[in-house]
Amino acid sequence: MRIRSSFCISIFLSLLFLAFAGQVNSQPAPEKKVPLTRILFLFDASQSMYGQWQSGAKIDIAKKLLSELLDSLNKVENIEIAFRVYGHQKRYPPQDCDDTRLEVPFSKNNIALIKRKLSELQPKGTTPIAASLEECANDFPKTPSRNIIILITDGIEECSGDPCAVSLALQRKGIILKPFVIGMGMDESYMKSFECVGNFYDASNEVTFRNVLNIVISQALNSTSAQVNLLDIYLKPTETNVGMTFYDNFSGAINYNYIHTLNSRGNPDTLSIDPISAYDLVIHTIPPVTKTNIKLNPGKHNIIAVDVPQGFLELKFEALSDYKDLPCIIRKSGEMQTLHVQKFNTTTKYIIGKYDLEVLSLPRLIIKDVDISQSKTTSVQIPKPGMVTLTSNASGYGAIYQEEKNKLTLVCNLSESSLRETFVLLPGTYRVMYRPKNSRETAYTIDKGFKIISGSSIIVNIN
């Protein structure tokens, strides 16, 4: 009875453990949190906004359409909105380039307050765009979020500021994403001055203005997916497991770092990437491959294709060799720039093509035009070295030279203080030249030749 009872308890505990393990393994992966988005509307209330624009004054049309847009944002989750205005406090002339104020700071459920402030605006002053953008940096709370500025204006900078420089500085500091600029019925000569500030949209009429507002909000809020297809020589997306970096094309800031992955179906994995910026993508192959000015379609799945056909280079020497951690410099064929330093008895991926190898052995071994082919492994094996031990009775000056075709090439210098040194050398013919320190005449130079055979060890006395 005791045996049977113990057996039953053992089975029960085993089943309980399996059930618990099954529950743990079946837990769904944690959902990725949607980041908080903060949108700061920077609104032009300068004197020029009284200008007529089809059905009425620009200021009245902008108030009406922006108010309608704000209503549509009332129930959007994970969003905070703020409202800054310039040119509305002091009448022009005289010009006041400090006329900018945050009318409604960021908070939840503040759209009614923004609409009220919007309705009360009366254009008065000038257009300090650069100064307003600088102040925007202090409007965003320090907690993490996607920080977006939407500038609505009908004119250009009037206070000698540099909106482009300010916008670039804010983006490089990571304070904001690339701003949106909506130009209301602007003169064509004004438009180019805003291309360096952010994503510029020309609203030439009321209908266009309404559409542009919706497009901008859609880009600011909608999630966008993308996949990076790393193409082999056959234009198939088979390359993977390599680092890649998305840089902001405008500011140069690092936006995303990923290790490329193929999913369980063998397809490039899907990424969530902010569509506001244009990107420069660097694939960290050897050598790296760059694709510039990548623009994503908001709310859609984007495919980014990059040609990175790769093969393998295997560097080998015999397992019982006297080499330890022997490095090899890898360069593109015919070029001097170092691409990589690879150790022997390792295998590394390279973009297909021809490479020159410089083995940091004694003496250095140059191997030219090594061909790397798609998905194939090119093996390079160097001869097993030998060893020479140089001994002397007195310290002095000297060096080892390789002798080839009646020509001597320096291999390495000898220690000026050591009486015994051992060197690992490639097979070949060598000479050692040596003069003791206490010998003041060149004629006392000792010149001895020796030969290195793979796997052998010799002693050369240079007294």
N, C-alpha and C positions, 0 to 999 in steps of 0.2 A: 504493500500500500504506500509506503513512504517513497519507494522508487517511482511508482506511477504518479504520485502527487508531485514530486519534484520535476518529473518529465513534463507534466501538464503546465506547471508554472513556467518552465523554461520555454515551452512553445508559445505560451501566452505573452511572455516578455518579448520574444522574438517578433511575434506578429505586431505587438504594440510599437516596437522600434521601427519596423518596416512601414507601418501606417504613418508614424510621425515623420519618418524620412521622406515618405511620399508627399506629405503635406508641405514639408519644407521645400522639396524640389519643385513642387507645382506652384509655388508662390510666383505671381506675375512680377516681371521686372518693374522696378519703381518708375513711375511716370516722370518724364523730364519736365521740370517746372518751366512754365512760360515766363520769360523775364518781364518785369514791370517796364512799361513804356511811358516816358514823360514827354509830352509835346508842349513846347512853348511857342505860342503864336506871337510873332513880332510884327506889329501893325503900324502902318504908315498913316499918321494923322496930320501930315504937313499940309500947308496951305494949298498945294497943287491938287489935293484930293477933292477940292470943290469943282474941279474941271468936269465938264459935261461928257457923258459917255452913253450914247444911245438913249435909254429910257430915263436918264436922270444923272445926278452928280455921282462921280465915282465913289465918294464916301458913303452915299446912301445905298448904292448897289452892293458895295463890299460888306456893309453892315448887314444887309438883308441876307445875302447868300452865306456869309460866315455864320450868322445866327442859325440858319437852317442846318448847316453842317454840324454845329454844336449840338443841336437837338438830336441828330442821328448818333452822336457819341455818348448820349446820356446813359445808355444801358450797356455800354461796352465795358467788359471786365478788364482788370489789370492795366488800367490806364489812368494817368493823372495829367491834368492840363493846367497851364498858366498863361497869363496874358500880359505882355509888355507893349507899351505904346510909345512912339516918339513924335515930336512936333505938335503936341496938343496942349502944352501948358502955357507957352509964352508966344505972344504975337510977333510976326515978322513983318517989317523990320522993327527993332534991330535983331540981328541973328544971334540965337542962343544955342550953341552946339552941345550944351548939357541937357537939352530938353528931351529926356528919356526917363521913363518910370515903369517899374513893375506894378501894374494896377491890381492884378490878382495873382497871388503866389500859388505854387503847386499844393493841391490837396484833393481829397475825394469830394465828390458831390458839390463842385463849385461852378458848374456850368451856368446856373441861373445868375450867379453874381457876375460872371464874365459877360453874359448877354446884357445885363443891366449897365455895366461899365461901357460896353460897346455902344449901346444906344445913346449914351450921354456924350459921346465924343463929338467935339467940334474942331475941325482942322484950323490951325493957327500959325504954326511955325515952320522951321526948316527941316532938313533931312540928315540927321547925324547917324548914319547906318553903322559905321565902324564903331563909334562910341557905344551904340546900343548893343551891338554884338559882344563887345567887351563886357558890358554889364550882365549880359545873359549868362556868362560863365558863373556868376555868383547866384543866379536864380535857381539853379538846379541843386537839390539836396545832395548830400555826400553819399547817401546810400546807393547801392548798385542799381542801375537801370539803363535802358536804351534812351539816350537823351537826344531829342530831335527838335530843331528849330524850323518853323515855317514862317518865312518872311513874306509879307504881302505889301507891295509897294508900287508906286507909279513913277518913281524917279530915282536918280542916282545920288551918290554921296555928295553933299554940299558943304561939308565941314573939313575938307582937306585930309580926312582920314583914309585908311586903306582897308576896306572891308575884306579884300582877298587875303591880306596878310593876317588879319585877325581871325578869319575863319580857319585858315590853315593852321595857325597856332593852337586854336581850340581843339581841332581835330587831332593834331599831333600829341597833345597832352591827354587825349582820351576823354575830354570833357563832353564832347558832342560827336554824333555821327555827321556825315555830310549834310549840310542844311538843304532845305528846299526853298527856292525863290520863285514866287509867283509875280510876274510883271503885269500890271494892269494897263493895257493900251499904251505900251511904251513906244517911244521912237526907236527905230531899228538901231540907231547909233548908240543907244543906251544898253542894248541887250548884251553886247560883248563884254561889257564891264562887269556883268554878273556871272559869267561862265566860270570864273575862277573862285567865286564865292560858294557855289553849290550847284545842285541840280536845278537848272533854270527852266521854267515853263512860261511861255508867252501866252497870256490871255488877251487876245486881240479884241474880244467882244464879250458880252455878258454870258452867252451860251458856253463859250470856251472857258470862261472863268469858273462857271459852275462845274463843268467837266473836269477841269484841272484840279479844283479843290478835292473832288472825289478820288481822282487818280492819286493825288499826293497822300491822302489819308489811307487809301488802299495799300500803297507802298509802305506807309509807316506802320500799319497794323497787321497786314496779312503775312502769314508764315510762308516761306519759300524753301523748296527742297532742291537739292542738286546732287548729282553724282559725278565723280571724276573718273573718266575712262582712260586708263593708262594703256596705250595701244602698243602692241608688238609690231614687228615688221610686216605682218600680214593684216594689220589694222584691226586686230582683235583685242578686246580689253582684258588681256590675260596677265599683264604685269601688276604686281601688288606688293604689299608689305614694305613700303618705302615711305619716308617722311615727306610731308608737303606743307607749305606755308602759304596762306592767303595774306597778301599785303594790301593795304588800302592804296589804290592807284593814285589818289589825289595827295594824301598826306604822307604816304610811305610807312604808316604805322602797321605793326603786326596785328592782324585781326583773328586769325585762326591757325592753330597747329594741329595736324592729324597724322596718324600713321594709316596709310591707305589699306583698306580691307576689302576682301571679297566676302559676300554674305554666304549663308548656308546653301544658296542656289548657284553659287559661283558667279554672281553678278556684283559689280562695284556697289559698295554700301551707300545708302542714302544719307545725306548730310542736311542739316538745317542751317542755312546761311542767310544773313541779313541782306536783302536786295537793294538797300539804299546806296551802298557804295559800289563803285567799279573796283575790280581787283586785279592785282598781278599775282599769278600763281607760280611758285617755285617748287618743282619736284626735286627732292634732295637725292637724286641719283648721282653717280660718278661718271662724267661731270654732271652738274645740275642742269635741269631743263626749265626754261621760263616761258610762260604764256602771259601776255600782257593785256591790259584793258578789257577784262572779262566783265560783261554786263549781264545781270540776271533778270529774267522776266518775273516780276512779282506775282505771287500766288500760283505759280506753275512749277512743274518739275523741269529742271534745267540739266542738260548733259554737257559736261566740259570735257572735251577730248584733247589729250596731249600725247604726242609721239615719244615714247620712251622705250624703244626696243633694247633688250639687255641680254647679255650672256655672262658667263662666269670665267674668271681667271683663277687657276689653282697654281700656287707656287709650292714646289716640293724639293726636299733633299732627303737623303737616306736617313731613316729613323735613328741610326746609331752615329750620326754625324756629330762632329765637335761644335757645330754651330748652335748658338742659343739665341732665340728671339731675333733672328737675322731679318732686318728690314729691307724693303725694296721700294724705291721711288717710282711711281707710275706717272707718265706724262703722255699727252696726245702725241702721236707720231710727228716728229719734226718740230715740236714746240718745246719751250723751256719751262713753262709754268707747271709746278707740281700739282697734280690732281689729288693724289692720295699716296699714303705710305702704307704698304701692305706687308705683313710679316709672312715668312715662309711657313709652310705646312698649314696654310689657311686658304679659304676660297672666298672670293669677293665678286659681287656683281658690278658690271660696267655697261654703259651704253655701247652698243655695237660699234666697231670701227677698229682702227689700228693704233697701237700704243707702243711707246718706247719704255723699256724697263732699265733702271739703274740699280743693280744689286749692291748693297753697302757691305760687301765682303772685302777682304784684302787679297789681291787688289780689287778695285771696283770692277764689276762685270756689266757691260752694256749689251742689252739684247734689243734689237730694233724691230719694228713693224710686226709686233705680235698681234694676231688677228683675233678679235672677239666676235663671235657669231651668235645669232638669235638662239637663246635657250640652250646653247651648247657650252661645254666646259673645255676651255683651252688650258692644257697643263704645261707648265714650264718647270723643268728639273735641272738643277745645277750640279756640277760634279762634287763628289765627296772631297772635302779638303784634307790636307795633311798638316802636320805641326812641325815647327822648328823652334829649338831652344838655343838662344845665343848666350854664350858665357864669356866673361873677360876677367882679368885680374885688376883692372883699374877702370874707373868711370871715364867717360869721354863723349865724343860727338860722333854721330853716325846715322845711317839710314839704310833701309832695305829697298832695292830696286828690282823691278821685273825686267828680264832680258828677253826681248823678242825681235827677231830679224835684225840682229846687230844693233839694237837700240835699247837704251835703258830708260825706264819710266819710274818715277818715285812712287813707292808704295806707302811707306810710313817712316817716321823718324824714330830713333831709339831714345830711350830715357837717358838723360845726362847724368843720372845718379845711380842707376841700377846696374848691378854686375851680372844679373841673370834675368832674361826676359823670354817669354814664350809667345809665339804668334801662330794663329790659325790662318793658313794661306791656301789659295786655290792651287791645283796642280800646275806646275810650270817650272821655268828656270829663273833663278834669282841670283843677285849679288848683294853682298853687304859691304859697305865702306865705313871705316871706323878709324878714328884717331884719338888716342888717350889725351886727357886734359893736360897732363904734365909734359906732353910732347909739343914743343913750340914750332916744329918744322913740318911743313906739308909733306915732306918726303917720308914721314913716319906713318902715313896713312896705310891702313891694312885693307886690302881688297880681296874678298873671298867669294867664290861662287858656290851655289848649292842647288839641288833639285828637290822639288816637293812632289811626292807621289800620293795619290788618293789613299787615305787611310793609314799612311805611314807617319812615323815620327823620327826626327833626326836631331842631333846636337851639333852645333857649330861653335868651335872655340875661336874667338877673334882676338887672341893675344898676339 
